[in-house]
Amino acid sequence: MDDHKQDNATMAERDEGACQQQNWAMANDLKVERDDKSAKVAQPVAENLKMKDGFPVMPGKIPLLGHVHKISQDALGELRQAEVACGPMFWTYFGTKLPVLQIMDEDGLAILQNKYTDNSYLREQMPVITGEAMNAFDGERHRNARRASTAAFTPKGLTRAQVGQFVVETIEQRLKRWTSESKLAIFPETKDVALEVVFRIMGIETQELEQWRHQYEEFFLGMIPLKINLPGFPAWRCRKARGWLEQRVAQIIATARANNDRDSLVGAMIFGRDDNGNGMSEVELVHNILGLGFAGSETTAAVMAWSALMLSQHLDIWRQLCQQVACLNSVPHTHEELIRQVPLAEAIFRETMRLYPPAPFEMRKVHTEFEMMGHKIPAGVMVGVSLLHVSRNPERYPDPDSWRPERWLGIDRALNQVETCQFGGGPHACLGRHVAALEITLFIAMLARELGPKGVSPRLVGKMPPPAYLPFLRPSNKAFLDLTGR
């Protein structure tokens, strides 16, 4: 009997998918124009949409995967189509049992302030990824762990830990080899750079680079919210990798503590204290170092690779960058000094982050009902804001799909929440943002410093393959650059 009901449910969902495909055709023919006032009210446009809690469901949902198959292949295009059909607020399904109310408007950034929302969903949906890390908690527990860690990740903390020096030395070694490569798979290479920087910061032997990289790739699969714990599926592979990584990180912590190391990032976290003088437990240390020390390596590597790929297609920007870098007597080891001398490196970094935010969706769980864009959002549901769309708002960024680093030049004010949304916001804003900014801008400047004097520019080999969107937005491993100049 249960099998019969399940078969009926599956058939109904397939019928629904076929019906919703008709809505796509209708949506593609619609031209939606909203003035400033009406753009802030979420109203579905197409008819016959399935509704849930007063909001439309994105067409194309299929059994087991929900919308994952669409979002993983072309999140930007699919969600733009969904916005035309559904308006700026609609349900997406990450798997059959995880509906997320996606918000396409800048107003959606309000969920990051955690006034009506929290991060408890991370413990519920991705427990293997988060463990006891601070980003999975809110309130006092989160504040205390963050305050105990903050000093390590400030610009002063990075200087004390010699992070800039490690970045420069690592990139220099890589670039010497890259310049002889006529078909360089740029993203796998920048992943190696980012991981090696982390290893050097933490005192790990770089001979183990390949092994660590494989384990972290497996670990990151746990960010795909499919609750299928069978061999070969993301959650199973993530859990297996986490055991390996935890054991190794615990050894690193023990060594740093035995050496009374207070200057490195690991040491600063071990001996860091909150406002009450309390440090993190051993479990909290291991789990937070897993996240803070390593998780950023994948996203940082993606932005480095995207920056190089964009420069290969915009030789006018490349030439300007080479001119600025030519004035350097030596490579600065701090972000502040680098962007003072090479402001275009910062502009390239910001523009690449805008077009290709590594974490394209920010999600929260609603704990208290609130109103947004004319609708009440009930407690208990998941909400998300699409940074892909916020970062391409044509009202804020003219010609939003074009890569134009000059947007960021000459800004003499602090960037606002929308302009920095790629690093999150509110109490859970990215703690490692200063590390990422330093590493990416140094990579951009050093690439030009190595190739520019030789008259070489990065050249895309073949066509640009489509990106991958889950679990992070990143270039294809088959995006190749020629750095030989031949």
C-alpha positions in Angstrom: 0.0 0.0 0.0 2.8 2.4 0.9 4.6 1.6 -2.3 1.4 2.4 -4.3 1.1 5.7 -2.6 4.7 6.5 -3.2 4.2 5.7 -6.9 1.2 7.9 -7.1 3.1 10.8 -5.4 6.0 10.4 -7.9 3.6 10.4 -10.9 1.9 13.5 -9.5 5.2 15.2 -9.1 6.2 14.3 -12.7 2.8 15.6 -13.9 3.4 18.8 -12.0 6.8 19.2 -13.5 5.4 18.8 -17.0 2.7 21.4 -16.2 5.3 23.8 -14.8 7.4 23.5 -18.0 4.5 25.2 -19.7 4.9 28.0 -17.3 8.5 28.4 -18.3 7.5 29.0 -21.9 4.9 31.6 -20.7 7.5 33.3 -18.4 10.0 33.5 -21.2 7.5 35.6 -23.2 6.7 37.9 -20.4 8.4 41.3 -20.0 8.2 42.4 -16.5 8.7 46.1 -15.7 8.6 47.3 -12.1 9.0 50.8 -10.8 10.8 51.4 -7.5 7.6 51.0 -5.5 6.1 47.9 -7.0 9.5 46.1 -7.1 9.4 45.9 -3.3 6.1 43.8 -3.3 6.5 40.1 -4.2 3.8 39.1 -6.7 3.8 36.0 -8.9 3.5 36.8 -12.6 2.6 33.5 -14.4 -0.6 31.6 -13.7 -1.1 28.1 -12.5 1.9 28.1 -10.3 2.0 25.7 -7.4 1.8 27.7 -4.1 3.2 27.0 -0.7 2.4 29.3 2.4 1.4 32.1 0.0 4.5 32.0 -2.2 4.9 30.3 -5.6 7.1 27.3 -6.1 9.8 27.5 -8.7 8.8 25.4 -11.7 10.8 22.2 -12.6 10.9 20.4 -9.2 11.6 16.7 -9.6 11.5 13.8 -7.2 14.5 13.3 -4.9 16.5 16.3 -6.2 13.9 19.1 -6.0 15.6 21.9 -8.0 19.2 20.9 -7.3 19.7 19.6 -10.9 18.7 23.1 -12.3 20.6 25.2 -9.7 23.8 23.2 -10.0 23.9 23.5 -13.8 22.9 27.2 -14.3 21.7 28.9 -11.1 21.9 32.4 -12.6 19.8 31.6 -15.7 17.3 29.3 -13.9 16.6 31.6 -11.1 16.2 34.6 -13.4 13.6 32.6 -15.3 11.9 31.7 -12.0 11.9 35.4 -11.0 10.1 36.3 -14.3 7.5 33.6 -13.6 7.2 33.9 -9.8 8.2 37.4 -8.9 11.1 38.2 -6.5 10.2 35.6 -3.8 9.6 31.9 -4.4 10.3 28.4 -3.1 13.3 26.4 -4.3 13.8 22.8 -3.1 17.3 21.5 -2.2 16.2 17.9 -2.3 12.6 16.9 -1.8 12.5 17.8 1.9 14.3 21.2 2.1 12.2 24.1 0.8 14.0 27.5 0.9 12.1 30.7 0.2 14.5 32.5 -2.1 14.6 36.3 -2.2 16.0 37.9 -5.3 15.9 41.5 -4.0 18.5 43.5 -1.9 15.8 43.6 0.9 16.6 39.9 1.4 20.0 40.9 3.0 18.0 41.7 6.1 17.9 38.0 7.0 21.6 38.1 7.6 21.2 40.4 10.6 19.6 37.4 12.5 16.9 39.6 14.1 14.2 37.2 13.1 16.4 34.4 11.8 19.3 32.1 13.0 21.8 29.6 11.8 20.3 26.6 13.5 19.6 25.1 10.1 23.3 24.3 9.7 23.2 21.9 12.6 19.9 20.4 11.2 20.8 20.2 7.5 24.6 19.9 7.4 25.7 18.5 10.8 28.7 16.7 9.4 30.1 19.9 7.9 29.5 22.2 10.9 30.0 20.0 13.9 30.6 22.3 16.9 31.9 25.2 14.8 30.8 28.7 15.8 28.9 29.4 12.5 26.3 26.8 13.4 25.4 28.6 16.7 23.9 31.9 17.7 23.7 34.1 20.7 26.2 33.9 23.5 27.9 30.7 22.4 28.6 32.2 19.0 29.7 35.5 20.3 32.2 34.0 22.8 33.8 31.7 20.2 34.0 34.6 17.7 35.6 37.0 20.2 38.1 34.3 21.2 39.1 34.0 17.5 38.8 37.6 16.2 42.3 38.8 17.0 43.9 36.1 14.9 42.0 37.3 11.7 42.5 41.1 12.0 45.0 42.7 9.7 47.4 43.0 12.7 46.9 39.4 13.5 47.7 38.4 9.9 50.9 40.5 10.0 51.9 38.9 13.3 51.4 35.5 11.8 53.4 36.4 8.7 50.5 35.5 6.4 51.5 38.0 3.7 55.0 36.6 3.5 53.7 33.0 3.2 51.3 34.1 0.4 54.0 35.9 -1.5 56.5 33.0 -1.2 53.9 30.4 -2.2 52.7 32.3 -5.3 56.2 33.1 -6.4 57.1 29.4 -6.5 53.9 28.5 -8.4 54.3 31.3 -11.0 57.7 30.2 -12.0 56.3 26.8 -13.1 53.1 28.2 -14.6 54.9 30.3 -17.1 56.1 27.2 -18.9 52.5 25.8 -19.1 50.6 26.2 -22.4 47.5 24.5 -21.0 47.2 25.3 -17.3 44.0 24.1 -15.5 43.8 27.3 -13.5 41.3 26.4 -10.8 43.0 23.2 -9.7 46.2 25.2 -9.6 44.8 28.0 -7.5 43.3 25.4 -5.1 46.8 24.1 -4.6 48.0 27.7 -3.9 45.3 28.4 -1.4 45.7 25.1 0.4 49.5 25.5 0.5 49.1 28.9 2.0 46.9 27.4 4.7 49.4 24.6 5.3 52.3 27.0 5.7 50.3 29.2 8.1 49.6 26.1 10.2 53.0 24.4 9.9 51.9 21.5 7.7 54.4 19.8 5.4 53.5 20.6 1.8 54.4 17.1 0.7 51.0 16.1 1.9 49.2 18.7 -0.3 47.6 16.2 -2.6 46.2 14.1 0.2 44.8 17.1 2.1 43.3 18.5 -1.1 41.4 15.3 -1.8 40.1 15.0 1.7 38.8 18.6 1.6 37.1 18.2 -1.7 35.3 15.2 -0.2 34.5 17.2 3.0 33.0 20.1 1.0 30.5 17.7 -0.5 28.6 17.9 2.8 27.4 21.4 1.8 25.1 19.8 -0.8 21.9 19.5 1.4 20.9 16.0 0.2 20.1 13.8 3.2 21.0 10.5 1.6 23.6 8.7 3.8 24.5 5.9 1.4 28.0 5.0 0.2 29.0 7.3 -2.6 26.5 10.0 -1.8 27.8 13.5 -0.6 26.9 13.1 3.1 28.6 9.7 3.4 31.8 10.9 1.6 31.8 14.1 3.8 31.6 12.1 7.0 34.5 9.8 6.0 36.7 12.7 5.1 35.9 14.6 8.3 37.3 11.8 10.4 40.6 12.0 8.6 40.8 15.8 8.8 39.8 16.0 12.5 42.6 13.7 13.5 45.2 15.7 11.6 43.9 19.1 12.9 44.0 17.8 16.5 47.7 16.9 16.0 48.4 20.5 14.7 46.7 22.0 17.8 48.7 19.7 20.1 52.0 20.8 18.5 51.2 24.5 18.6 50.2 24.2 22.3 53.3 22.3 23.2 55.4 25.0 21.5 53.5 27.8 23.3 52.9 29.3 19.9 50.8 32.5 20.3 51.6 34.2 17.0 50.4 31.8 14.3 46.7 31.7 13.4 46.3 28.4 15.2 48.2 29.6 18.2 46.2 32.8 18.4 43.0 30.7 18.4 44.3 28.3 21.0 45.2 31.1 23.4 42.4 33.5 22.4 39.9 34.5 25.1 36.4 35.9 25.1 35.3 38.9 27.2 35.0 36.6 30.2 38.5 35.2 29.8 37.3 31.8 28.5 38.9 30.0 25.6 37.4 27.4 23.3 37.2 23.7 24.2 39.4 21.2 22.3 36.4 20.1 20.2 35.5 23.7 19.4 39.1 24.4 18.4 39.3 21.4 16.0 35.9 22.2 14.4 36.5 25.9 14.1 40.0 25.5 12.6 38.5 23.0 10.1 36.1 25.7 9.0 38.0 29.0 9.5 41.4 27.7 8.5 40.5 25.6 5.5 37.0 26.2 4.3 38.0 29.5 2.9 40.7 28.0 0.8 38.2 26.7 -1.7 36.3 30.0 -2.1 39.5 32.0 -2.2 40.9 29.7 -4.9 37.7 30.2 -7.0 38.0 34.0 -7.0 41.7 33.8 -7.8 40.9 31.6 -10.8 38.0 33.7 -12.0 40.3 36.8 -11.8 42.9 35.2 -14.0 40.2 34.0 -16.5 38.6 37.5 -16.6 42.0 39.2 -17.2 42.6 36.8 -20.1 39.5 38.2 -21.8 40.1 41.9 -21.0 43.6 42.8 -22.2 43.0 46.5 -21.7 42.6 45.9 -18.0 45.5 43.6 -18.0 47.8 46.2 -19.5 46.7 48.8 -16.9 47.4 46.3 -14.1 50.9 45.6 -15.5 51.6 49.4 -15.6 50.6 49.8 -12.0 52.6 46.7 -10.8 55.7 47.9 -12.7 56.0 50.7 -10.2 56.5 48.3 -7.3 60.0 48.0 -5.9 58.9 44.9 -4.0 55.7 43.1 -3.3 54.0 44.5 -0.1 53.0 41.9 2.5 49.9 43.8 3.8 46.6 44.4 2.0 46.6 48.1 3.0 49.9 48.8 1.4 49.2 46.7 -1.7 46.0 48.4 -2.6 47.6 51.8 -2.0 50.2 51.1 -4.6 48.1 48.9 -6.9 44.4 50.0 -6.5 43.4 48.1 -9.7 44.2 44.8 -8.0 41.6 45.6 -5.4 39.1 46.7 -8.1 39.6 43.4 -10.0 39.1 41.5 -6.7 35.9 43.3 -5.9 34.4 43.1 -9.4 35.3 39.4 -9.7 33.6 38.7 -6.3 30.6 40.7 -7.5 30.1 38.6 -10.6 31.1 35.3 -9.1 30.3 35.2 -5.4 31.8 31.9 -4.2 28.9 31.2 -1.9 26.0 32.3 -4.2 23.2 31.7 -1.6 23.0 32.8 2.0 20.4 30.9 4.1 18.8 31.3 7.5 16.0 29.7 9.5 13.1 31.9 10.7 12.5 31.8 14.4 10.0 34.7 14.6 7.4 35.7 12.0 8.3 38.9 10.1 7.2 40.9 7.1 9.1 41.4 3.9 8.1 42.9 0.6 4.4 42.9 1.6 4.2 39.3 2.8 4.4 37.7 6.2 7.1 35.0 6.4 6.2 32.4 9.0 8.4 31.1 11.8 10.0 27.7 11.1 10.7 28.1 7.4 14.0 28.4 5.6 14.8 31.7 3.8 17.6 32.5 1.5 18.9 35.5 -0.4 20.5 35.0 -3.8 23.8 36.9 -3.8 24.1 36.1 -7.5 21.1 38.4 -8.1 21.8 41.1 -5.5 25.3 41.4 -7.0 23.9 42.0 -10.5 21.2 44.5 -9.6 21.1 46.8 -12.7 19.9 49.7 -10.6 23.1 49.6 -8.6 25.5 48.2 -11.2 24.9 49.5 -14.8 25.6 46.8 -17.3 25.5 44.3 -14.4 26.6 41.1 -16.3 29.8 42.8 -17.6 33.1 42.6 -15.8 34.1 46.2 -15.2 36.7 46.7 -12.4 36.6 50.4 -12.9 33.4 50.5 -11.0 35.4 50.2 -7.8 38.1 52.8 -8.5 38.0 56.2 -6.8 35.5 55.2 -4.1 36.4 57.4 -1.1 33.9 55.9 1.4 33.5 52.6 3.3 31.7 50.0 1.2 28.1 49.3 2.2 26.5 46.0 3.1 25.2 45.4 -0.4 28.7 45.9 -1.9 30.3 43.5 0.5 27.5 41.0 0.7 29.7 38.3 -0.8 31.3 38.0 2.6 27.9 37.6 4.3 26.8 40.1 6.9 25.5 40.5 10.4 26.9 38.5 13.3 28.0 35.7 11.0 29.9 37.9 8.5 33.0 36.0 7.2 35.7 36.0 9.8 38.4 35.2 7.2 37.6 38.1 4.9 40.9 39.9 5.5 42.8 36.7 4.7 40.9 36.3 1.5 41.3 39.9 0.4 45.1 39.8 1.1 45.6 36.5 -0.7 43.5 37.3 -3.8 44.9 40.8 -4.4 48.4 39.6 -4.0 47.7 36.8 -6.5 46.4 39.4 -9.0 49.3 41.8 -8.6 52.0 39.0 -8.7 50.5 37.4 -11.8 51.0 40.7 -13.6 54.4 41.3 -12.0 55.6 37.9 -13.3 54.2 38.1 -16.8 54.1 41.8 -17.6 57.9 42.4 -18.0 58.0 39.5 -20.4 55.3 41.0 -22.5 53.1 38.0 -21.8 49.3 38.1 -21.1 47.2 35.2 -19.9 45.3 33.6 -22.8 42.2 31.4 -22.6 42.7 28.1 -24.3 39.5 27.1 -26.2 36.1 28.3 -25.0 35.1 29.1 -21.4 33.3 26.1 -20.0 30.2 26.7 -17.9 30.8 27.1 -14.1 29.7 24.8 -11.3 27.3 26.4 -8.7 27.2 23.7 -6.0 28.5 23.5 -3.4 30.4 26.7 -4.4 30.3 28.8 -7.5 33.6 28.0 -9.2 35.2 27.7 -12.6 35.3 24.4 -14.4 38.4 22.3 -13.9 38.5 22.3 -17.7 39.1 26.1 -17.9 42.6 26.3 -19.3 45.1 29.2 -19.6 48.2 29.6 -21.7 50.8 31.7 -19.7 53.8 31.0 -22.0 53.3 33.9 -24.5 54.0 31.6 -27.4 
